[in-house]
């Protein structure tokens, strides 16, 4: 891949869209139900069962059941409703959410101690790596737990669980290219039906036995810890399952916006979840043996098979939250320079965050299928769940409080309250999940470390390569001054376009033409492509010309601006500039020069040699600028050379 062009990686799409029609918040909220809340919305299937029958089971005595429902209800309230929806989702980066958005905000702070700021930024990158590890486990455990419902209805068909799971996953990942808006319209009504069904089941049981409502009082959670401190503490490792979709909810904010997600949570998802959990607790109070499967035993016998079908659909949809979250976070990671440029397709004219990344989609599919085959069941996968989730949530809390203090100027007393409310609670849940490391929790930690290695290798490699390239290219004004002396190069009668992210330094291809070919075109146009944060840029605002001093020198700089939904078609953009009198040449009759860099590792300076080899492998798989900018392939020439780094 040529490193000569560095633009905002908004991605390439097939054509510019018509003027968008804004959608209502109600429509967005319904779509958000199908994309954002599938993960957290299907946790009633296994969360209560895991608490009472997992590796560290809680006894089904009335006092302990009240303690558990109190923990579940207040965990949802504190961790999701208050922490994320009310507070953390206020911290967005141009509408985007997730730990990488917090990372971007922390970069803007004026923290005086470089070591402190560096540590916070490092924590943000670690949080992103853990989020990707979670994004692998969630689809696997969600779809497996859904299809395993077949064992309830027909135990003899258990052999089809893995094939059906893989087929369902293949279908889910195949439809991602249609965009989260289309998927949300398809899945939203299904998840709305799901929430209605689980709320109805819970309310019906509460009406029969309303005693479990007492568990909503936080005093029962306190008593649970006072009477059984170790059991209560270890139970948090399973309680975490009730809010595992919280980070995906935040990461998906760019797809639908904070308002739509908040409405969907408070008016639909949150009350339905609370009703179902209380209903399961009511059932366990009446029939302690129901802990074997409190979700399905909560239902009338006639409704269990239809609910298995609905649950299968709902848990398949649950994977959508982390998949779309992974797209959003990856886009931000690329934009911040931690991954090479890749194809990013925008699927909405209304919301900049609705994107589809083919490479991420299919890589995630392969890894998820591998997890299903490797672990074999949702029960085994559950042992690997929790570590990555809580690590990410803890980093979210820390970075959010830093942003609130340094960027928003919130008082120290409020930040101290946030530490006590958010950070200590995250640490408590994280500590309860540490015993899972030996039982499978090592896997997401290993995946997170591998992803972190890729991030840091690419980021550091780009820093080293950019420094050497800048030194090699030299300042553009100095180069133009040199060209005033004829002995430096022959001016050939031709017009050439050299693509370059800015006009500060000389394009490497132009430098090579001067030093090695001893000939440069009479008309040199240095072209910069800028991708903005609006859906489309009108033609009258497309182009801007700078003659770089003397118009007769033969050197000019042309800027082409595009929206994130526009097709960055450079030849067409130059035609627009011609219509405006800014360009006097035919874009299909000129030669386009790309600066081709061949990075060559040089010892262990700056980075270990094996990591430089890894950087080169990532560099080779980055997207080509020829197709990205719709350049005519027969008119493209790549000039460059080796740069040691």
N, C-alpha and C positions, 0 to 999 in steps of 0.2 A: 504493500500500500504506500502510496505517496503521502508524505507528511506535509506537503506543500500547502494543503488547503485545510484550514481549521475553521469551521463554521459551527454555529449552534446546531447540535445534532437533533433537529426536530424530525428528521426522517423524510423519506421521499414517498409521495403518494401519486396516484395516477393522474389526477386532474384537479384543477381548482374547483371548489364547490360553488353553488349558487349562494346568494345572500341567505344566511341562516335565519330561521324563525325561532326566537327564544321559546323554550318550553317552560311550562308552569312548574312551580316547585312540587306540586302534587304528582305530576307525571315523573319528575326526577326522583321523588321519594319512592314511588312504586318501582322504578327501575333500580334504585339503590337497594331495595329489598332483595331483588334477585341477584345482585352482584356482591353487595357488601356484607349482608347479614346471614348468608348461608352457613358460614362456619360457626359463628357464635349461636346461631339459631337452631342448629341440630345437636348441640351439646347435651340436651336432655336425654338423648338416646343412650348415652353411656356414662355421663358424669356421676349421677347418683349411684348407679350400679358400681362404678369404680370406687367410690367413697366407702361403700359398705362391704364390698367383696374383693377389693384390690389387694396389693401386697401388704398394706397396713390397714386392715379393715376396722371400721368403727362398728361397735355393737348396736343392734337395733333396739335398744332400750328407749323408753320415752324421753328421758333426759338427754340422751345422746342424739336422738333424732331432732329434738328441738334445737340442740346446739348446732347440728349440721345445717338445718334449713336457715338458721340465723347466719351462719358463715356464708352460705351460698347467696342468700339475698343481699347481705351487706357487701359481699365481694363484688357482685354485679353492680351494686349502687356506687360503691367507692371507686372501683377500678375502671368501670366503663362510663356510667352516667356522669359522675362528677369529674374524675381525673381526665378522661379523654374527651367526652362530648362537651362538657362545660368549659374545661380549661385548655388542655393540650391542643385541641383542634383549632384554637385561636392562633396558634403559631403555624403559619403557612408560608411557603416560599412561592410567590406568584400563583397562589391557589393550590399548589401541591402540598401534600402531607407526607407523613412518614419520617423515619429517623434521619433520612438524607436531607429532608427539608430543614430539620433542626440543625443538622451539620452546616448547611448553607447559612442559616441565620447566625450561628456561633462564629462563623468566619468573619461576619461583619462587625462583631463586637470589638471593643477597644480594651481588651484585657491586657493589663500592663505586663504581666509575667508571661514571657514566651513559653516557658515550660508548662504552665497551667493551661494556656490556650492550646498548646500542642497536645497535651494529654486529653483535653476535651474533644478535640478533633479526632484523635486516635480512637477515643471511645465511640464516636459517631460512626466511624468506619467499621469498627467491631460490631456495632449494633446492626448495621446493614448486612454484614456477613451472616450474623445469627438469624436475621429475618429471612434470608435466602435458604438457610438450613430449615427453618420452620416451613417455608413455602414448599419444600419437598415433602415433608412429613404429612402436612394437613390433607392434601388430596388423597394420599395413600390411605391414611387412617379413616378419612370420611367415607370414601367410596367402599372400602373394605367393610366397615361397620354397617353400611347400608345393605350391601349384598349378602352379608352374613345373616340377615334377617330371614333368608331362605331356610336356614336351619330350623327356625321356629315353626314354619309352616310345613316344610317337607325335609326332614333330616336326611333322607336318602339321596337328596340332590346336592349334598355338601361338596361333591367333587367339581361342581361347575362354578364354585365361588370365584376362584382365581381367574378362569377364562372370561367370565362375565364382567368381573372387575376391570380387567385389562381392556375389554371391548368398550365398556362404558367410558373409561378414561380416554381411549382413542377418540371417541365421539366428542367428548368434552373439549379436548385440545384442538380437534379439527375445526370446531366452529368458532374458535377465538378470533380468526381473521375477520369475522363480520363486525367486530367491535363490541365494546361493553354496553353501548346504548342499545344495540339490537338484541344482545344477549339479555340485558336487563328487561326489555319489553317481553321477551319470551319467558324468562325465569321469574320475573316479578310476581305475576299472578299465582304461580305455583307456590312460591314461598309465602305469599299472602294467605293462600289456602292452608299451608302448613302451620303458620302461626295461629290461624283460626282454629284448626283442628286440635293443636296441643293445648291452646287456651281453653277450649270447650271441655276437653278431657280433664284438665286440672280443676276447672271450676265445678264440674259435676261431682268430682270426688270431694272437693272442699265443702260443697253443700251437704253431702252425706255425713262428713266428719270435719267440722270446722275447727277442731282443736288445734290443728297444725298452724293455724294463723298466729297462735301465740309465739311461734318461732321467729316471727318478724322482729320481735324485740331484741335489740343488741345484747341485752343482759344474758340471754341464753348462750350466746357465743362466749361471753366472759366466764360464765359458770362452767361451760364445757372445758375451757382451758384451765380453770381453777381445779376442777375435779380430775381431769385426765390430761395433764399438760403434754406428755409425750405423744399420746394418741391424737390429741387435737392438732398438735404441731405437724405430725406426719400426715394427717388427713389433708392438710393444705396442698400436699403434692397432688392430690386428686381434685380438690376444690378448684385448682387452677384451670381445670378443663372447662369450667363454666364460662370463662372469659378469654379463651385462647384466640378468638378472632379479633381482639381489641386492636392490635397493631395493624392488622390488615384493614380494619375499619378506618384507621387514621391514614394509612398509606393510600387508600382508595379515594381520599377526599378530593383529589384532582379530577376524578371521573364525574362526580356529581355535585360537589360543593358541600360546605359545612351545613347550610340550612336544610337541604334535602335529607342529608344523613341524620341530622338531629331530629327532624320530624319523624322520620321512619323509625328511629330508635324509641323515642318517648311515647309515640302514639300506637305503635304496633309491636315491635320486637320486645321491648323491655317488659310491658305488662303481660304479654303472652308467656314469656319465659318464667317470670315470677309465679304466675298462676300454675304452670305445669310443675315446677319444682315443689311448690307447696302441695299440689295434688299428690305427687309421688310420696312426699313425706306423710301425708294423711293416710295413704294406702299402707305404708310401712308401719305406722302406728297401729293400724287395725290388724294387719297381717304381716308380721316380721319376716316370714319366709319370702315375701315379695321382693326382697333385696336381690334375688337372683336375676330379675329383669323387671324393675319397677315401671319402666316406661310402657312396655307392652301389656303388662298385667294391669295397668291402670285402665285399659280400654275394655269395653265389652267384647266378648269372644267373637261376635259377628263382624266387628269392625277391624279385627287385627290384620287380616289379609289385605284389605284395602289400605290400612295404615302402613303395612310393609312396603307396598307399592309406592305410596306417597313419600315414605321415609327414604326409599331408594332414590327417588327423584330429588328430594330435598338435600340429601347428603352428597349426591353428585354435584348439585348446584353449590354446595358448601365450598367445594374446591375453587369456585370462581373467585371468591374473595381474595385468596392469596395469589391466584394466577394474575388477576388484574393488578393487584398490589405489586407483584413482582415486575410487571411491565412498567408501572409508574416509577418504581424505585430504580430500576435499571436505566430508564431514561435520564433520571437525575444523576445517576452514577456516571453515565457517559458524559453528560454535560459538565460535570465537575472534574473530568479527566482521570477517572479511576478505571475505565474500560475503554478499549478502542471503539471508534465509530462503527455503528452497525445500522442496518436498515430499521427505521422506526416509522411506522405508518400511522398517521393520524386518522381517526375514524369518526370524528365529529367536528362540525364547524362551530358548535356552541361552547364546547369545553376542551381546553387545550390538553388536559390530562388524559383524554381518552385515546389510548395508543395501543398498537399491536406490534410486537417484536417477534418476527418469525424464529430467529435463532434462539431466543430465550424460551419461547413456547415449546419448541420441539426438544431442546436440551432438557427442560424441566420434565417433559413427558417421559423421556428415556430414563431419567433418574427416578421418577415416581414409580414407573413400572418395575425398575430394579428393586426398589424398596418393597413393593408388594410381593415380588418373588422371593426376596431375601428373608423377610420377616414372616410372611405367610398368613398372618392374622392381625386384626386390629388390636387384640389383647397384647400381643408381643410388641406391636408398634407403640402402644401406650406407654411402655417403659422408657421409650426414647423421647417422649413428649414432655414438655415443661421447661427443660433447661434453656433451650434456645429462646422460648417465648419469654420467660422471666428475665433472661439476660437483656433482651431487647427492650422490654418494658422498663427495666431499671435505668437503662441508658436514656430512654425517652424522658423519664422523670428528671434526671440530672441535667440534661441539655435544656429541657424546657425551663427549669428554674433559673439556669444561667441566662437564657434569653430574656426571661421576665425581669431579671435584675439588671442586666447590662444594657439591653436594648429598649425595654419598656420603662425602666426606672422604678420598678416596684419597690416598696420599702423592705428593709431587712426583716422586719417582724413578719411580714407576709411570706417572705421566702423561707424563713425558719419554720413557719407553720406548714409550708409545702413540703419541706424536708421531713418533718414529723409525720405528715399525713401520707405522702406519696413514697418517698424514698425508703423509709423504714418498713412500710407495708410491702414494697417490692422485695426488700431484703428478706423479710420473713417468708414470703412465698418462695423466693429463690433458695433459701436455706432448706426449706421443706422438700425441695426437688433434688438436692444434692445426692441423697441416697440412690437416686435413679441412675447415676453415672455408670456404676458397675453393671446395671441391669439393662443397658441399652442407650443411656443418655450420652455415652461416649461418642455415638455416631453423629448426632447433630453438631457436637463440639468439634469433631474431626472435619466435618464438612465446612463448618464455619471457618476453621483455621485455613483450609485449602482456598476458600473464596477470599479470605483476607490476604493470603499470599498473592493471589492474582491481582487484587486491587492495588496493593502497595508496590508490587513489581511494576505494573504498568505506569503508575503515578511517578515513581522514582525514575524509571527508565525514560519517560517523557521529559522530566526535568533535566536529566543529563544530556539527552539528545538535543533538546531545544537550546540549551546553553552553548553546545558546540556548534549547532547550526547557525545561531545568531552571530557567533564570532566569525564563522566562515562567510556568511552572506554579507555582512557589513551594512552600514547605513545607506539607504537609498539616495539621499541628497549627495553624498560623497561619490556614489557611483555615477550619477548624472554629471557631476562636475568632471569626472575623469573622461566621460564620453565627449566632452568639448575638445579634448585633445585627440586629433585624428589618429595618432600612432597607436592608440589603445585598441581600436577595432575598426573594421570596415562596416559601413552602413549599407545594408542590402535593401533594394527596393521591394519592400513587402510590409505587410501589417501582421503583427503577431500579438496574441493575447496571452499574458502570463498570469495564471491564477495564484493569488496570494491572500492570506487572511488580513493583511494590513499593508500600509504603505511606509512603515517605519524602516524595514530592512529590504534589501534587494532580493527578489526571487532567486533561489539557487539556480534554477534553469537559466536565467538571464546572466548570472555570474559565470556559469559554465560556457555559455555561448561567447562571452567576451574573452575569457581566459584561454579556452581550448580551441574554439572554432574561429576565433578572431573575427567574428562577423555577427552583427546584430541587425534586426530590421530597422528600417527608417522610422516606422511608426510602431512604438511599443506601448501597448495598453496593459496596465497592471489592473487586474480585475479582482474585486473583493465581493463575495456574496454574503449578505447578512440575512439571517432568518429571525424574524421578530416574534412577539408574543400575541399577535393578532391573527385571526384566521386567514385574512387575505389582504394584500396591499394593492390598491388601485394602480393602474398603469401610469397615471400622472405622477405618482410618488415613487415609481419603480427605480429610476436611475438618477445618479448624481455624478457629475464630472468634475475632476480637479486636474488642471493642466500642469501641476507640479512646477510652477514658476513660469517659465517662458513657453508660450504655446507653440513656438517654432522649434523647440528642442526635439520634438518627436516623442516626448514622453508624457503620458497622461495616466490618471488613475480613475477608473470607473467603478462605482459602487452600485450593485443591484440588490434591491431589498425585496424580500418575499415574506408572506405570512406563513404560519406553520401548516396551513391547509393548502398552500400554493404548491404547484409543481415547480421546483427551482430549475427551470429550463433556461440555461444561459443563452443559447442562440436566440431564443424568442425574446429574452430580456434585452439583448443588444439591439434587436429590431425595434423594440419600444424606444430605446435610447436614440436610434436613428430617426424615428418619427418626431422626436423632440429636438432634433438637431444636435444631439450630444455625441453621436457616433457617425463617422463618415465612411463606414466600411460595411461590407456584407458579411454577416457572421458565419455564413456557410462557405466563404471563400478565403478565410483566414486560417492560420495555424494556431492551435491552442497548445501551449507549453505547460507541462506539469513538472514540478520539481521532484525528481525521483531520488529518494535517499536510500542508500544501502548502509544501514547501521552495522558497524563492526565492533564487537566487544574488544576492549583493550584492558586486559588485566582485571584486577579486582577493585579498581579505583571507583569509588562512589557506590558500588554495588557488587555483590559476589558474582563471579563469572557464570555460575549455573543459573542465577536469576536473570542475567543478561540474555542467556540463551532462551529462557522462558519468555522474556520480553519480545525477542525476535519471533518466536512462534506465535505469540498473540498479534504481533504486527503484521505477520503474513496473512492472517485471517480477517483483517479489518476490511471494511467495505471499500470498494474502488470508487474514486471520485468521477470516473468517466460516465458511468451509468447514473450516478447520483445527480450530476448536473446536466444530464442529457446532451453531453458533448458528442459531436459526430466522430466516431471512432477513427475514421480514415483521416481526420484532420488533427489528431492528437499526437504530440511528440513529447516524450519524457526525457528530460536531461537531468543529470545530477551526478552523484558520485558517492564514494564512501565517506562516512563520517564516523570517526572513532569516538566511543563513549565509554 
